[in-house]
């Protein structure tokens, strides 16, 4: 029996729709809760020997909401605490659209975090400038809201420069980093700050914001990548521009739709290493 071309195309279309629907269901019911621990060696240009081996825990994009529960956040916290990092960084977007009802719950869920060299947080585009940092401060997080702090580790200076999502101009970031004569790490929610960091010769940037794409389809890639203008340098993982290395985390929560496909949530433990090869971006 002959089969028409139209019937074949309709069959492929039906299979495609079914596959997408199945992936969406799995992404909603399971994958968005399947937290992964990423351990990565991060090469840093000019890193002093005393800072090589320093382990930084990174949690970002919690997005506490009706879709991201206390259990989701607590799982991320307990996973990171089990690793006992030397220093912890929180990368912003603790709630979604500044939702006031989740500000305190988001901060309280992060309260168990502790590290020998402290817990530091920055603000993302979903965070307000007052309630969220105040709630985090009450739980022991030092919020770097366009600010710099210096740590001394093994006799070497480590300067953390934290910027708000809306702080984008190179001259503003330069003002914050001016006078930092130790190793500088830029904590910037948006990975597009790699451009400014590279121009300022800041050796390391830690970011989130992208959710790793959240929905990553075969042959299509991260659908969310199209919404960033200008484009982000990379959606997730490690890259480098000139002498500046960046790590972008996939984050913990979700935005727009409570689904993750081929992009599970992530907590990262980053071990700083002296310079090594990294893919350029």
VENMOBEL-V588934 format. One record per helix or strand of 3 or more residues. SS is the DSSP state (H for helix, E for strand). FROM is the first residue (numbers start at 1). LEN is the number of residues. If there is no record, write none. Layout:
ss:SS from:FROM len:LEN
ss:SS from:FROM len:LEN
//
This chain:
ss:H from:5 len:25
ss:H from:31 len:3
ss:E from:36 len:9
ss:H from:49 len:3
ss:E from:55 len:5
ss:H from:70 len:14
ss:E from:87 len:4
ss:H from:100 len:11
ss:E from:119 len:3
ss:H from:131 len:8
ss:E from:147 len:7
ss:E from:156 len:8
ss:H from:170 len:8
ss:E from:183 len:8
ss:H from:191 len:9
ss:E from:204 len:5
ss:H from:211 len:3
ss:E from:215 len:3
ss:H from:223 len:5
ss:E from:237 len:5
ss:E from:244 len:5
ss:E from:266 len:9
//
